[in-house]
Amino acid sequence: MRVLEKGNPNGWEKEVTCTGKGNGDGGCNARLMVAEADIFVTASHCRDEVDYYYTFLCSECNTKTDIPERDIPSRVRTKAMDEYKGKNNR
């Protein structure tokens, strides 16, 4: 067997740019390596509908930026959603 690409023993990471997308824009365009611990859920409410977003907070400018759901593994999304629901059901 040969390794084609080394895995990440620390979990999921993704290179992203701080754009403020989904949160009023205004990001600083810093390029960041976001890890699964950096992802949290935000939500918008309109009447009886709730939309959920997977978000990180830029360490440079404190701007929130949403990451498309398709770019995040399901286990990371599930963990973030469980944390969100746990905090909001107290």
LOFI-358476 format. One record per residue: residue number from 1; y, z, x of N, C-alpha, C, CB in turn. Coordinates in pm, 1 decimal, m for minus. Glycine has a CB too. Example, Ala and Ser with C-alpha at 12.3 -4.5 7.8 and 13.67 -1.06 7.14 Angstrom:
// LOFI-358476
{1 {m569.0 780.0 1319.0} {m450.0 780.0 1230.0} {m330.0 780.0 1320.0} {m447.3 904.6 1130.8}} {2 {m225.0 708.0 1285.0} {m106.0 714.0 1367.0} {3.0 787.0 1290.0} {m59.8 572.5 1408.4}} 
//
This chain:
// LOFI-358476
{1 {m117.5 0.0 85.6} {0.0 0.0 0.0} {123.6 0.0 90.1} {m0.1 123.3 m97.3}} {2 {228.5 m70.7 44.6} {354.0 m65.3 118.1} {468.1 m38.6 20.9} {378.2 m196.7 196.6}} {3 {565.7 30.2 66.9} {680.8 66.6 m15.6} {777.8 m50.5 m19.1} {750.7 195.0 38.5}} {4 {813.1 m94.9 m137.9} {909.3 m204.9 m153.5} {1052.4 m152.7 m153.6} {881.9 m282.5 m283.3}} {5 {1070.1 m38.3 m213.9} {1201.9 25.1 m216.4} {1180.0 174.6 m229.0} {1291.1 m29.6 m334.1}} {6 {1239.3 252.2 m141.4} {1219.7 396.8 m145.0} {1280.7 454.7 m271.8} {1281.1 463.4 m20.5}} {7 {1211.6 552.6 m325.1} {1260.4 622.0 m444.3} {1361.0 729.7 m407.4} {1144.2 683.6 m521.9}} {8 {1415.6 791.6 m508.0} {1511.7 898.3 m487.8} {1447.5 1030.0 m530.1} {1642.8 871.5 m567.1}} {9 {1410.1 1115.8 m434.6} {1344.1 1240.7 m471.2} {1435.6 1337.0 m545.6} {1290.8 1307.7 m348.1}} {10 {1565.7 1313.5 m542.8} {1660.7 1401.8 m609.3} {1687.8 1360.4 m753.5} {1790.2 1405.1 m532.3}} {11 {1624.3 1256.2 m801.4} {1645.8 1211.9 m938.9} {1732.3 1088.2 m946.6} {1708.3 1322.0 m1019.7}} {12 {1772.6 1056.3 m1066.8} {1848.4 935.2 m1095.6} {1990.9 944.0 m1041.4} {1851.2 909.6 m1245.8}} {13 {2037.3 833.9 m984.1} {2176.3 818.9 m939.7} {2219.8 676.0 m969.2} {2192.1 852.5 m786.6}} {14 {2349.6 658.8 m989.1} {2403.6 524.8 m1014.0} {2543.3 517.0 m953.9} {2406.8 492.1 m1167.3}} {15 {2571.2 404.9 m890.1} {2705.1 381.3 m838.0} {2792.0 330.2 m953.5} {2702.8 279.0 m718.1}} {16 {2904.8 395.3 m974.7} {2993.8 361.1 m1086.0} {3138.3 361.0 m1038.3} {2975.8 460.2 m1203.8}} {17 {3225.2 307.4 m1123.2} {3368.6 306.8 m1095.9} {3438.8 387.6 m1203.9} {3424.6 161.3 m1089.7}} {18 {3532.1 469.8 m1165.0} {3611.4 547.6 m1259.9} {3712.3 453.8 m1326.2} {3683.8 667.7 m1188.9}} {19 {3689.6 425.4 m1454.6} {3777.7 335.3 m1528.5} {3843.8 402.5 m1648.6} {3700.1 214.6 m1574.8}} {20 {3787.3 514.2 m1691.7} {3835.8 577.9 m1813.9} {3786.4 507.1 m1939.0} {3986.9 581.8 m1814.0}} {21 {3695.9 410.4 m1923.2} {3644.8 332.8 m2036.6} {3589.9 425.7 m2144.3} {3535.3 234.4 m1990.4}} {22 {3634.0 401.4 m2266.8} {3589.8 481.7 m2379.1} {3670.0 608.5 m2398.1} {3447.3 516.1 m2362.6}} {23 {3761.7 634.7 m2308.2} {3839.3 758.0 m2313.2} {3987.1 732.9 m2284.5} {3783.6 858.8 m2214.0}} {24 {4037.8 621.8 m2332.2} {4179.0 590.6 m2315.5} {4212.7 518.2 m2187.2} {4257.2 714.2 m2321.9}} {25 {4110.4 475.8 m2112.9} {4130.0 407.2 m1985.4} {4203.8 498.8 m1887.2} {4208.6 275.2 m2006.1}} {26 {4275.5 443.8 m1793.3} {4354.2 524.9 m1699.9} {4276.5 581.9 m1583.1} {4416.7 636.0 m1772.7}} {27 {4156.1 533.1 m1556.0} {4080.7 582.2 m1441.5} {4145.5 541.5 m1310.5} {3938.3 531.3 m1446.6}} {28 {4100.3 603.2 m1202.4} {4161.6 579.6 m1070.8} {4090.0 471.6 m990.8} {4163.4 708.0 m990.8}} {29 {3984.3 411.5 m1045.5} {3905.4 307.6 m979.4} {3829.0 356.3 m856.9} {3994.7 195.3 m939.5}} {30 {3809.4 487.6 m845.5} {3726.3 540.5 m736.9} {3582.6 495.4 m759.4} {3735.1 696.9 m729.3}} {31 {3514.5 461.1 m650.7} {3371.5 427.8 m658.5} {3295.3 556.8 m630.8} {3330.9 312.6 m555.7}} {32 {3207.1 591.1 m723.6} {3138.6 720.0 m718.4} {2988.1 700.5 m730.8} {3189.8 813.3 m829.6}} {33 {2912.3 791.5 m673.7} {2768.5 797.4 m695.2} {2746.8 911.4 m795.0} {2687.5 820.0 m558.7}} {34 {2711.4 875.4 m917.0} {2692.6 972.3 m1024.0} {2544.4 1006.0 m1033.7} {2746.4 917.7 m1159.5}} {35 {2512.6 1133.2 m1040.3} {2374.7 1180.2 m1052.3} {2348.9 1227.6 m1194.8} {2345.9 1294.1 m951.1}} {36 {2222.2 1248.8 m1228.5} {2189.1 1287.2 m1365.0} {2258.5 1415.8 m1407.2} {2039.9 1302.7 m1379.5}} {37 {2283.2 1507.2 m1314.9} {2351.5 1632.4 m1349.2} {2498.4 1610.2 m1387.4} {2343.1 1729.6 m1232.1}} {38 {2553.6 1494.0 m1352.8} {2693.7 1463.5 m1383.3} {2712.3 1405.3 m1522.8} {2748.9 1367.1 m1280.9}} {39 {2603.4 1365.5 m1587.5} {2611.9 1299.7 m1717.8} {2613.4 1402.9 m1829.6} {2494.7 1202.0 m1737.2}} {40 {2706.3 1386.6 m1922.5} {2710.4 1471.8 m2040.7} {2745.2 1385.1 m2160.6} {2813.2 1588.3 m2023.6}} {41 {2720.3 1437.8 m2278.4} {2742.8 1363.5 m2402.0} {2879.1 1399.0 m2459.8} {2631.3 1392.6 m2504.7}} {42 {2950.3 1296.0 m2503.4} {3071.4 1313.5 m2582.5} {3047.7 1242.7 m2715.4} {3199.2 1256.9 m2507.9}} {43 {3128.8 1275.5 m2813.6} {3107.4 1218.1 m2946.9} {3240.1 1189.2 m3013.9} {3023.6 1312.5 m3034.3}} {44 {3237.4 1088.6 m3101.9} {3352.9 1061.3 m3188.0} {3303.4 1067.7 m3331.6} {3419.2 920.9 m3155.6}} {45 {3384.9 1125.6 m3416.5} {3349.5 1146.8 m3556.1} {3443.8 1066.8 m3645.1} {3354.6 1297.3 m3592.2}} {46 {3386.9 995.2 m3740.6} {3465.9 921.3 m3838.3} {3394.3 933.1 m3972.3} {3485.0 770.4 m3796.0}} {47 {3455.8 1004.5 m4061.6} {3394.4 1033.1 m4191.6} {3258.2 1097.1 m4171.0} {3381.2 904.1 m4276.4}} {48 {3152.9 1032.7 m4219.0} {3018.3 1088.9 m4205.4} {2941.1 1031.8 m4087.4} {2940.5 1065.2 m4331.6}} {49 {3006.4 954.2 m4003.5} {2940.1 891.7 m3890.3} {2978.1 960.1 m3759.5} {2974.5 743.7 m3884.1}} {50 {2880.0 970.2 m3672.0} {2902.8 1024.5 m3538.2} {2848.3 924.6 m3437.5} {2835.4 1165.2 m3520.6}} {51 {2929.6 890.1 m3340.0} {2886.3 804.6 m3230.0} {2881.6 889.4 m3103.9} {2981.3 681.3 m3211.9}} {52 {2772.5 874.9 m3028.3} {2754.0 952.0 m2906.6} {2769.8 860.8 m2785.1} {2615.6 1020.7 m2905.9}} {53 {2822.8 918.5 m2677.0} {2847.3 843.5 m2553.3} {2798.7 926.0 m2435.5} {2998.3 808.2 m2537.3}} {54 {2755.8 857.9 m2331.1} {2713.2 922.9 m2207.2} {2826.8 907.5 m2107.4} {2578.5 861.4 m2151.6}} {55 {2875.2 1020.0 m2061.6} {3003.9 1027.5 m1993.4} {2991.6 1103.5 m1861.9} {3107.9 1094.3 m2083.3}} {56 {3080.5 1070.7 m1767.1} {3093.8 1152.8 m1646.1} {3242.0 1181.7 m1625.3} {3031.7 1081.0 m1520.0}} {57 {3270.3 1287.3 m1550.4} {3406.3 1327.3 m1518.5} {3431.7 1295.0 m1372.1} {3429.8 1478.7 m1548.0}} {58 {3533.6 1212.7 m1346.2} {3565.7 1171.8 m1209.4} {3609.7 1293.3 m1127.3} {3676.5 1063.2 m1209.2}} {59 {3550.6 1307.9 m1010.4} {3585.6 1419.5 m922.4} {3720.5 1399.9 m853.4} {3477.6 1438.4 m817.9}} {60 {3773.3 1278.7 m858.6} {3901.9 1250.1 m795.0} {4020.1 1271.4 m889.0} {3903.4 1108.2 m743.8}} {61 {4007.4 1225.4 m1014.2} {4123.6 1229.4 m1104.5} {4096.4 1301.5 m1236.3} {4169.5 1088.9 m1134.0}} {62 {3976.1 1354.8 m1254.3} {3937.4 1427.9 m1376.4} {3944.1 1343.1 m1503.1} {4026.1 1548.7 m1393.6}} {63 {3927.6 1213.1 m1489.9} {3922.6 1123.6 m1605.8} {3778.7 1105.8 m1648.3} {3987.4 986.5 m1574.1}} {64 {3753.9 1106.8 m1778.5} {3620.0 1081.9 m1831.8} {3599.0 931.4 m1844.5} {3600.1 1152.4 m1969.4}} {65 {3479.3 885.9 m1807.1} {3440.6 745.3 m1820.6} {3302.0 740.3 m1883.5} {3442.4 671.5 m1681.8}} {66 {3285.1 654.6 m1983.6} {3155.9 637.1 m2047.9} {3072.1 535.7 m1970.2} {3173.7 592.2 m2194.4}} {67 {2941.7 560.7 m1963.4} {2847.1 469.5 m1900.9} {2761.8 410.4 m2012.3} {2758.9 542.1 m1792.4}} {68 {2739.0 280.2 m2011.8} {2654.5 221.3 m2116.6} {2516.1 286.7 m2120.5} {2640.0 69.9 m2094.2}} {69 {2469.8 312.5 m2241.0} {2340.1 376.4 m2261.5} {2228.1 303.0 m2188.1} {2308.4 383.6 m2410.2}} {70 {2234.5 170.6 m2187.4} {2128.9 90.0 m2124.3} {2120.6 112.4 m1973.1} {2152.8 m57.9 m2152.4}} {71 {2225.4 168.3 m1912.9} {2227.9 190.6 m1768.6} {2173.1 327.4 m1727.8} {2368.7 176.1 m1717.8}} {72 {2130.1 405.6 m1826.1} {2084.0 542.1 m1798.7} {1939.2 555.7 m1845.9} {2175.7 647.9 m1869.1}} {73 {1849.8 606.0 m1761.8} {1710.5 622.7 m1804.2} {1698.8 714.5 m1926.0} {1626.9 678.4 m1689.0}} {74 {1597.5 691.7 m2005.8} {1582.0 768.0 m2130.0} {1568.4 917.8 m2104.1} {1460.7 718.1 m2207.1}} {75 {1501.5 959.1 m1997.7} {1486.3 1102.1 m1972.2} {1620.5 1168.4 m1941.1} {1389.0 1124.8 m1856.8}} {76 {1711.2 1094.8 m1876.0} {1844.4 1147.9 m1845.9} {1925.6 1156.8 m1974.9} {1917.8 1058.9 m1740.6}} {77 {1915.8 1054.7 m2060.7} {1984.5 1057.2 m2189.8} {1933.7 1172.1 m2276.2} {1965.8 923.6 m2263.0}} {78 {1802.5 1190.1 m2279.4} {1743.8 1297.7 m2359.9} {1791.3 1433.9 m2311.7} {1590.7 1291.0 m2355.3}} {79 {1792.7 1454.4 m2182.2} {1837.8 1582.0 m2125.9} {1984.7 1608.3 m2161.8} {1819.4 1582.6 m1972.2}} {80 {2068.8 1507.5 m2146.5} {2210.8 1523.1 m2177.9} {2230.8 1551.9 m2326.8} {2288.9 1396.9 m2137.3}} {81 {2156.4 1483.2 m2413.3} {2168.8 1504.6 m2557.6} {2119.8 1643.7 m2596.2} {2090.1 1397.6 m2634.8}} {82 {2010.9 1688.8 m2536.7} {1960.3 1823.9 m2564.7} {2063.6 1929.4 m2526.0} {1827.9 1849.2 m2489.1}} {83 {2128.8 1910.5 m2411.4} {2233.3 2004.4 m2368.5} {2351.1 2001.1 m2464.9} {2280.9 1971.5 m2225.5}} {84 {2390.3 1881.0 m2509.1} {2501.1 1867.4 m2604.3} {2468.9 1938.8 m2735.3} {2531.5 1718.5 m2631.1}} {85 {2351.0 1913.4 m2788.1} {2313.1 1974.3 m2916.6} {2297.6 2125.0 m2903.5} {2182.5 1912.9 m2968.8}} {86 {2249.2 2171.1 m2789.6} {2236.2 2316.2 m2766.5} {2370.9 2385.1 m2764.5} {2163.5 2343.2 m2635.4}} {87 {2469.4 2322.9 m2702.4} {2604.0 2380.9 m2695.6} {2674.2 2377.8 m2830.9} {2688.0 2306.7 m2592.3}} {88 {2645.4 2276.7 m2911.0} {2717.1 2259.0 m3037.3} {2644.8 2320.0 m3157.1} {2739.6 2112.6 m3062.3}} {89 {2532.3 2385.4 m3133.8} {2460.1 2449.3 m3244.2} {2463.1 2600.3 m3232.5} {2315.8 2401.1 m3248.6}} {90 {2552.6 2651.7 m3154.4} {2560.6 2798.1 m3135.5} {2656.5 2857.5 m3232.0} {2602.1 2834.1 m2993.4}} 
//
